[in-house]
Amino acid sequence: MDLSKVLNKDQRKSIMDAMLTPFSWGYGAAVWLRNTAFNIGLLPQEEFDVPVVSVGNITVGGTGKTPHVEYIIEALYRRYHVAVLSRGYKRKTKGFILASNNMTPRDIGDEPYQIYRKYSGLITLAVCENRRKGIRELLRIDPDINLILLDDGFQHRYVKPKVNVVLVDYNRPPYDDRLMPLGTLREPVERLLRCDMVVVTKCPTDLTAMDIRMMKKNLDLFPSQQLYFSNIRYADPVSVFPIQSPQLSSLQWLRQDDAVLCLTGIATPKPLVRYLRQFSTRIKVMHFDDHHFFTRRDFSDIFKVYNSLEGKRKFIITTEKDAVRIMNNPYYPPTMRNCIYYIPMKVGFLEMEGVNFIDDLVEKIDQPD
């Protein structure tokens, strides 16, 4: 029976919520028991002599961890000997792996590969499911490391970081969300009270003082906790594969009779799609799951859609995270390398009187224990 024919959207949602509520309660109970075990010492936390900065979130889906980690690296690599440790989500390997130039996203994961590709020679990067083991190995291999960035480390409480930075998405505020599977919360919203710095990410460019006050009020953080606001800033397109004469060095070059296929395999593609629609009305979107490794069949389907586009010139535009998987993919057709570009994404922090994210972070890092 097709419920959509007899029930409206709100009624279907109410039924689904009722079905998922017991699972959400069960998940919440398990999270509470685990956190309580850490809080009272039944599960051990390990501290290290080297300061550890955790950059994480309390929700499923993209809050912008990778560009924020890159922002911290760019600001601090001259001041500290920085190492980055990640789980290496969706990699095809196991255990501790130190990144090197001959590796691909399948070896260390797409996000760590993206970071390593940008900052190779400036930082040390490794992946390991066991964060304690990963930190010990990093310090054994390179004893000069004096700052470790722990990617997505807020839930991995076996390591006790010196600074906990938690990111929340402006468009999906945690106080309006619910625990999985009813919502996207990995942790109760009250867990925000245990972090040091909260960054509201993906803010609109026209964020007002009233918006900031409302967010502060709704998050209801302790006075000792610091709140920051950042947004996405897109750069000019870059060819995924090296080509001599790129046809699309700026989105401003798109003409009315050009067509674009927006190809994404990330958690939240809507911001990029909205951005591209500012430059072209002929946008076709193909979306795959986050961290998706494209297959031969995928590329066959992608180029069927691409070839069906009506445009004097046709381009594929993707994200930087997708680009690192595509450039290392043997199934991408070599004859189509000149048509695909990615949009680099960086973050910028909104200027607020008396608040500077990097200065405040350095102060916490250098603060004596």
JOQUINOR-V962792 format. One record per backbone hydrogen bond with DSSP energy under -1.0 kcal/mol. NH is the residue of the N-H (numbers start at 0). CO is the residue of the C=O. If there is no record, write none. Layout:
NH|CO / NH|CO
This chain:
4|1 / 5|2 / 6|2 / 11|7 / 12|8 / 13|9 / 14|10 / 15|11 / 16|12 / 17|13 / 18|14 / 19|15 / 20|16 / 23|19 / 24|20 / 25|21 / 26|22 / 27|23 / 28|24 / 29|25 / 30|26 / 31|27 / 32|28 / 33|29 / 34|30 / 35|31 / 36|32 / 37|33 / 38|34 / 39|35 / 41|36 / 42|36 / 45|157 / 52|147 / 53|162 / 54|149 / 55|164 / 59|183 / 67|63 / 68|64 / 69|65 / 70|66 / 71|67 / 72|68 / 73|69 / 74|70 / 75|71 / 76|72 / 79|75 / 81|79 / 82|146 / 83|123 / 84|148 / 85|125 / 90|87 / 91|105 / 96|126 / 98|124 / 102|99 / 106|103 / 107|103 / 108|104 / 112|108 / 113|109 / 114|110 / 115|111 / 116|112 / 117|113 / 118|114 / 119|115 / 121|118 / 122|118 / 123|81 / 125|83 / 126|96 / 127|85 / 133|129 / 134|130 / 135|131 / 136|132 / 137|133 / 138|134 / 139|135 / 140|136 / 141|137 / 144|141 / 145|80 / 146|80 / 147|50 / 148|82 / 149|52 / 150|84 / 151|54 / 156|154 / 158|155 / 159|45 / 161|51 / 162|51 / 164|53 / 165|196 / 166|55 / 167|198 / 169|200 / 171|168 / 175|172 / 176|173 / 179|184 / 181|178 / 182|178 / 184|177 / 185|57 / 186|57 / 190|187 / 191|188 / 192|189 / 193|190 / 194|191 / 195|163 / 196|163 / 197|225 / 198|165 / 199|227 / 200|167 / 202|229 / 206|203 / 211|207 / 212|208 / 213|209 / 214|210 / 215|211 / 216|212 / 217|213 / 218|214 / 219|215 / 224|221 / 225|195 / 227|197 / 229|199 / 230|347 / 232|345 / 234|343 / 237|341 / 239|339 / 252|249 / 253|250 / 257|254 / 258|312 / 259|281 / 260|314 / 261|283 / 262|316 / 263|285 / 272|268 / 273|269 / 274|270 / 275|271 / 276|272 / 277|274 / 278|275 / 279|275 / 282|280 / 283|259 / 285|261 / 287|263 / 290|264 / 291|288 / 298|294 / 299|295 / 300|296 / 301|297 / 302|298 / 303|299 / 304|300 / 305|301 / 306|302 / 307|303 / 308|305 / 311|256 / 314|258 / 315|338 / 316|260 / 317|340 / 322|318 / 323|319 / 325|321 / 326|322 / 328|325 / 331|328 / 335|332 / 336|333 / 338|335 / 340|315 / 341|237 / 342|317 / 345|232 / 347|230 / 349|228 / 354|351 / 359|355 / 360|356 / 361|357 / 362|358 / 363|359 / 364|360 / 365|361
